[in-house]
Amino acid sequence: MTFSLRALARVARARRAAEAAAFNQTLQQQTRSHHPNPLDDKGWKRTRGWAAAQAESDLPTTAHDREVERGLRLGLPAASSIEDRTIPTFSRGELPHFAGINTFMKAPFIEDIREVGNYDVAVMGVPFDGGCTYRAGTRFGPQGIRRISALYTPYHYESGVDLREQMTMCDAGDVFTIPANIEKTFDQISNAVAYVAASGAMPVIMGGDHSIGFPTIRGIASVTSKKIGIIHVDRHADIQEKDLDERMHTTPYFHATNLPNVPACNLVQVGIGGWQVPRAALKNMRDRQTNILTMQDIEDLGMDKIIEMALDAAWKDCDAVYLSYDIDSLDAAFVPGTGWPEPGGLLPREAHKLVGGVAREGLCGMELVEVSPPYDVSDTTALQGLRIIVEAMGSLVSHGKMGAHKSIIDKPFTPF
């Protein structure tokens, strides 16, 4: 049986129409599936957000319940009109965020420093800006970070970490610094950090300007015979021998890498660059063969590769790693309250990923420096500093490395 040309054309048009209809139906199905059905296990329930919500149910509430009981015992039960009977009359503990005494994240203040070894982490302030060469004000950094830290809870949604439930932390207060004397202040800082490290607690230091980077690492190095690497995140090299004839905030890593168990080859500096790296530092970089990664390196290689390289170099033949984080490593738009703001630095999410990545292998201590509240706007810089600290602690907990530093402590505390 033969078909006319007209009939063949009709058949071809019908086939094309059917194909087009089938394509449109498929396209509509694909478009609809682009927005997953919340009730469909293949939809929203496959997102990380849903997985995080599910994971929270596995976390204990033991420490939270103990904190509530303590608040009621110490602060008196609430007035009879208050329906929530976990609320005391006097503010004790985490809530409300706008009230109470501003220790770091409302952690207990350890007035007797001899109790510090009972905790996994001891947060301490170093209110010193005698090493600043431009903007002062970082002596108020610890106060600023503690104040904004009241905003935070100990629980991090995405990682499923609750610092209150999975570790112990205290606020050890501030080191007594000597405003007019850098060297005496350095001895005070080393004395304090060495005591805390020798107790087994991990020292977390809130600066202060970056001159404290030398005495902090000196304190830890004094209570161990093991080798320590340093990951230093900054826009500035900080490896001159002197600045203005003193050991200022531009010099800590020249002197830290003079310590016998802190090799210069294990110093990794991330984010260095811009128009504020003095040429006086560069010869020391070359002579000591340190490891330098610029912002362009981060752009070219990606953060995952940068983290891998930093860990490889800092840990090579070392037994522990110390993290020194200068808040001015973030782009100046995000950290107006710092001594040497520099555009072109890290974005906050990049900084969080970097810190979490390098902390996952363990830290023997860390410092967050150069928050200057007199220049801050709406506590923005202090908040960024707080976030860096808790990102590091959260990573240590989630990767099972909290407390791993204790194995390197093999020398007794000897006062400076």
Helices and strands as residue ranges (DSSP letters): H 5-33, G 44-46, H 48-55, G 56-58, H 62-75, G 104-106, G 113-118, E 121-126, G 138-140, H 141-149, E 155-156, E 161-162, H 163-166, E 169-174, H 182-199, E 202-207, G 210-212, H 213-221, E 228-233, H 252-256, G 264-266, E 267-272, G 279-281, H 282-288, E 291-294, H 295-301, H 303-315, E 320-326, G 327-329, H 348-359, E 365-369, G 373-375, H 380-398, G 404-408
